[in-house]
Amino acid sequence: MPRVTSRDAAVVRCASCGGPREAGRLSCSYCGSDFTLHEQDLETICPACLARISNAAKFCHHCATPIAPEEIAADPTDRGCPACGPGHTLHSRSLGDTGFSALECTRCAGLWVGEAAFEALEARERETAAPAADAKTIREEIKSRPRVAPTPGPFYRACPVCSTAMTRINFSRISGILVDRCREHGIWFDASELDAALRWIQIGGEKAAQRRDADEAKSRASQERFKIVLPDPNDPRGAHVAGSGRDESRELFPWLLALLFK
């Protein structure tokens, strides 16, 4: 039997004072210095599913894609981070082999993706997406998502392009992925939200949401068609069913109920 040697678990330590990082914290609880993505070991993005992974990973732990080291695009911009606020600017970042780029916060790992770029990423995932996911698949997908500490900052965040308050939406209505969107310029994804959104499309979650919307629209149309209109009980014409085209004199039951409870 091979001898098993013990070793200490990797601990993220502050580059300024050496203090250990507490779970979920973005800054050192001892000296207040911010933890960078390098210190958090989240500096690498999988080129296939765009998940945040360890810098030393040889394979993506989400989709098993082999990882080859590449130079990181990190040119600073004058855009501020919507989550971290003033003083924390965004850096440009290539999104794997997609040919698109995003703006990245090196403090909270959030990503700003332009509207056109995200539409192209969605289209790429739809090409190989599974059929509409069933309820069990959706529950398992939501349950498997990593628990991430809430990102600090205002509830309604400012768009890094136009500075107007963005709308917080539930991506695809039923995914449970809350993103901040500016209708004119793009979407802000907190850490791990971009890969979760693309994964949602891949498993057929978007198709399930569309099927649910269609069922709800059909149900509303049916209810509207057979909606019972109760007139004044003193009206001798009685009640009728809106849009049914039936003789009003035959719709006596709703009219009698209204008369009974008058």
C-alpha positions as CSV (number, residue, x, y, z in Angstrom):
1,M,0.0,0.0,0.0
2,P,1.4,3.4,-0.9
3,R,2.1,5.6,2.1
4,V,-0.3,8.6,2.3
5,T,1.3,11.8,3.4
6,S,-0.8,14.4,5.1
7,R,-0.7,18.1,4.1
8,D,-2.4,21.2,5.2
9,A,-5.4,22.4,3.2
10,A,-4.8,25.5,1.0
11,V,-5.6,28.7,2.9
12,V,-6.1,32.0,1.2
13,R,-4.0,34.6,3.0
14,C,-3.9,38.3,2.7
15,A,-1.0,39.6,0.7
16,S,-0.6,42.6,3.0
17,C,-0.6,41.0,6.5
18,G,-0.8,37.3,6.0
19,G,-4.1,36.9,7.8
20,P,-6.3,34.0,6.7
21,R,-9.4,34.8,4.7
22,E,-12.7,34.2,6.3
23,A,-15.4,32.5,4.2
24,G,-17.0,34.8,1.7
25,R,-15.1,37.9,2.7
26,L,-13.8,40.3,0.0
27,S,-11.4,42.1,2.3
28,C,-9.1,41.1,5.1
29,S,-10.8,41.2,8.5
30,Y,-7.4,42.1,10.1
31,C,-6.0,45.0,8.0
32,G,-8.9,45.7,5.6
33,S,-7.0,45.0,2.4
34,D,-9.0,43.7,-0.5
35,F,-8.5,40.1,-1.6
36,T,-7.6,39.9,-5.3
37,L,-8.8,37.2,-7.7
38,H,-5.3,35.8,-7.7
39,E,-5.4,35.4,-3.9
40,Q,-8.8,33.8,-4.1
41,D,-7.5,31.4,-6.8
42,L,-10.3,32.4,-9.2
43,E,-8.3,34.1,-11.9
44,T,-8.9,31.6,-14.6
45,I,-12.2,31.3,-16.6
46,C,-13.1,28.0,-18.4
47,P,-13.1,28.7,-22.2
48,A,-16.0,26.3,-22.7
49,C,-18.6,27.1,-19.9
50,L,-17.0,30.3,-18.6
51,A,-17.0,29.1,-15.0
52,R,-14.5,30.5,-12.5
53,I,-11.9,27.9,-11.7
54,S,-8.5,27.5,-9.9
55,N,-5.4,28.9,-11.6
56,A,-3.7,25.5,-11.2
57,A,-6.6,23.4,-12.6
58,K,-5.8,21.1,-15.5
59,F,-9.5,20.4,-16.2
60,C,-12.7,22.5,-15.5
61,H,-14.4,21.1,-12.5
62,H,-17.8,22.0,-14.0
63,C,-17.6,20.7,-17.6
64,A,-14.2,18.7,-17.6
65,T,-12.8,20.8,-20.5
66,P,-8.9,20.6,-20.5
67,I,-7.4,23.9,-19.5
68,A,-4.3,25.3,-21.2
69,P,-2.7,28.4,-19.6
70,E,-3.1,31.6,-21.5
71,E,-2.2,35.2,-20.9
72,I,-5.0,37.1,-19.2
73,A,-6.2,40.4,-20.8
74,A,-6.4,42.8,-17.9
75,D,-6.2,46.3,-19.3
76,P,-7.7,48.8,-16.9
77,T,-10.7,50.9,-17.9
78,D,-12.4,54.0,-16.5
79,R,-15.6,52.0,-15.7
80,G,-16.5,51.6,-12.1
81,C,-17.7,48.3,-10.6
82,P,-21.5,48.3,-10.0
83,A,-21.1,46.1,-6.9
84,C,-18.0,47.4,-5.2
85,G,-18.6,51.1,-6.0
86,P,-16.3,54.0,-6.5
87,G,-12.6,53.3,-6.3
88,H,-12.9,49.9,-7.9
89,T,-12.5,50.0,-11.7
90,L,-13.2,47.3,-14.2
91,H,-10.5,45.6,-16.3
92,S,-11.0,44.1,-19.8
93,R,-11.1,40.3,-19.9
94,S,-11.3,37.8,-22.8
95,L,-14.0,35.2,-22.5
96,G,-12.1,32.1,-23.3
97,D,-12.2,31.1,-27.0
98,T,-15.6,32.8,-27.7
99,G,-14.0,35.8,-29.4
100,F,-15.8,38.2,-27.0
101,S,-14.6,40.2,-24.0
102,A,-16.1,41.4,-20.8
103,L,-15.2,43.9,-18.1
104,E,-14.1,42.2,-14.9
105,C,-13.8,43.4,-11.3
106,T,-10.7,41.9,-9.7
107,R,-12.2,42.3,-6.3
108,C,-15.6,40.7,-6.4
109,A,-15.1,38.6,-9.6
110,G,-18.2,40.2,-11.2
111,L,-18.4,40.5,-15.0
112,W,-20.0,43.2,-17.2
113,V,-21.1,41.7,-20.6
114,G,-22.4,43.9,-23.4
115,E,-25.9,43.2,-24.7
116,A,-24.7,42.1,-28.2
117,A,-22.0,39.9,-26.7
118,F,-24.4,38.1,-24.4
119,E,-26.9,37.6,-27.2
120,A,-24.2,35.9,-29.2
121,L,-23.2,33.7,-26.2
122,E,-26.9,32.8,-25.7
123,A,-27.1,31.8,-29.4
124,R,-24.1,29.6,-29.2
125,E,-25.5,27.7,-26.2
126,R,-28.9,27.3,-27.9
127,E,-27.3,25.4,-30.8
128,T,-26.6,22.5,-28.6
129,A,-29.2,23.0,-25.9
130,A,-31.1,20.0,-24.5
131,P,-34.9,19.7,-24.9
132,A,-37.1,21.5,-22.4
133,A,-36.0,20.5,-18.9
134,D,-38.5,18.8,-16.6
135,A,-39.1,19.9,-13.0
136,K,-36.7,17.4,-11.6
137,T,-33.8,18.6,-13.8
138,I,-34.5,22.2,-12.9
139,R,-34.5,21.3,-9.1
140,E,-31.2,19.4,-9.4
141,E,-29.6,22.3,-11.4
142,I,-30.6,24.9,-8.8
143,K,-29.5,22.7,-5.9
144,S,-26.1,22.0,-7.5
145,R,-25.2,25.7,-7.8
146,P,-22.4,26.8,-5.4
147,R,-23.4,28.9,-2.5
148,V,-21.9,32.3,-2.9
149,A,-21.8,35.0,-0.3
150,P,-23.9,38.0,-1.2
151,T,-21.9,40.7,-2.9
152,P,-22.0,44.0,-1.0
153,G,-23.2,47.2,-2.5
154,P,-26.5,48.9,-3.3
155,F,-29.5,46.8,-4.2
156,Y,-30.1,48.8,-7.4
157,R,-26.7,49.1,-9.0
158,A,-25.6,51.7,-11.5
159,C,-24.8,50.8,-15.1
160,P,-21.0,51.2,-15.6
161,V,-21.7,52.8,-19.0
162,C,-24.6,55.3,-18.4
163,S,-24.7,55.3,-14.6
164,T,-28.5,54.8,-14.5
165,A,-30.0,52.3,-12.0
166,M,-30.2,48.9,-13.5
167,T,-33.2,46.5,-13.3
168,R,-32.7,43.4,-11.2
169,I,-34.4,40.5,-13.0
170,N,-34.7,36.7,-12.6
171,F,-32.9,35.4,-15.7
172,S,-35.4,33.5,-17.8
173,R,-38.1,34.1,-15.1
174,I,-37.7,30.8,-13.3
175,S,-34.0,30.2,-13.2
176,G,-33.4,31.7,-9.8
177,I,-30.4,33.6,-11.2
178,L,-30.7,37.3,-10.3
179,V,-28.8,39.6,-12.6
180,D,-28.7,43.4,-13.1
181,R,-29.6,44.6,-16.5
182,C,-29.4,47.9,-18.4
183,R,-31.7,47.8,-21.4
184,E,-29.4,49.9,-23.4
185,H,-25.9,48.6,-22.6
186,G,-25.6,45.1,-21.0
187,I,-25.9,42.8,-18.0
188,W,-23.9,42.6,-14.8
189,F,-23.2,39.1,-13.5
190,D,-21.9,38.5,-10.0
191,A,-19.3,35.8,-9.5
192,S,-20.5,32.4,-11.0
193,E,-23.7,33.9,-12.4
194,L,-22.6,34.1,-16.1
195,D,-21.7,30.4,-16.3
196,A,-24.9,29.5,-14.4
197,A,-27.0,31.5,-16.9
198,L,-25.3,29.7,-19.9
199,R,-25.7,26.4,-18.1
200,W,-29.4,27.1,-17.6
201,I,-29.8,27.5,-21.4
202,Q,-27.7,24.4,-22.1
203,I,-29.9,22.0,-19.9
204,G,-33.1,23.2,-21.5
205,G,-34.2,25.6,-18.8
206,E,-34.9,28.4,-21.3
207,K,-37.1,26.1,-23.3
208,A,-38.9,25.1,-20.1
209,A,-39.5,28.7,-19.3
210,Q,-40.9,29.4,-22.8
211,R,-43.2,26.4,-22.5
212,R,-44.4,27.6,-19.2
213,D,-45.1,31.1,-20.6
214,A,-47.1,29.5,-23.5
215,D,-49.1,27.4,-21.0
216,E,-49.9,30.5,-18.9
217,A,-50.9,32.5,-21.9
218,K,-53.2,29.7,-23.1
219,S,-54.7,29.5,-19.6
220,R,-55.3,33.3,-19.5
221,A,-57.0,33.2,-22.9
222,S,-59.2,30.3,-21.8
223,Q,-60.2,32.1,-18.6
224,E,-61.0,35.3,-20.5
225,R,-63.1,33.4,-23.0
226,F,-65.3,31.8,-20.4
227,K,-65.2,34.7,-18.0
228,I,-68.6,35.1,-16.3
229,V,-70.0,38.6,-16.4
230,L,-72.4,39.3,-13.5
231,P,-74.7,42.3,-14.3
232,D,-76.9,44.1,-11.9
233,P,-79.3,41.6,-10.4
234,N,-82.1,44.0,-11.2
235,D,-81.3,43.6,-14.9
236,P,-84.0,41.2,-16.4
237,R,-81.6,40.0,-19.1
238,G,-79.6,38.0,-16.5
239,A,-75.9,37.0,-16.7
240,H,-73.9,35.9,-19.6
241,V,-70.6,34.3,-20.4
242,A,-68.3,36.8,-22.2
243,G,-67.3,35.8,-25.7
244,S,-69.3,32.5,-25.6
245,G,-71.9,33.6,-28.2
246,R,-74.6,31.7,-26.3
247,D,-78.1,32.9,-25.6
248,E,-78.0,35.2,-22.5
249,S,-81.4,33.9,-21.4
250,R,-79.8,30.5,-20.7
251,E,-77.1,31.8,-18.3
252,L,-79.4,32.0,-15.3
253,F,-77.3,30.3,-12.6
254,P,-74.7,33.1,-12.1
255,W,-77.5,35.6,-12.2
256,L,-79.4,33.7,-9.5
257,L,-76.3,33.5,-7.3
258,A,-75.9,37.3,-7.6
259,L,-79.6,37.8,-6.7
260,L,-79.3,35.4,-3.7
261,F,-76.4,37.2,-2.2
262,K,-77.6,40.7,-2.9
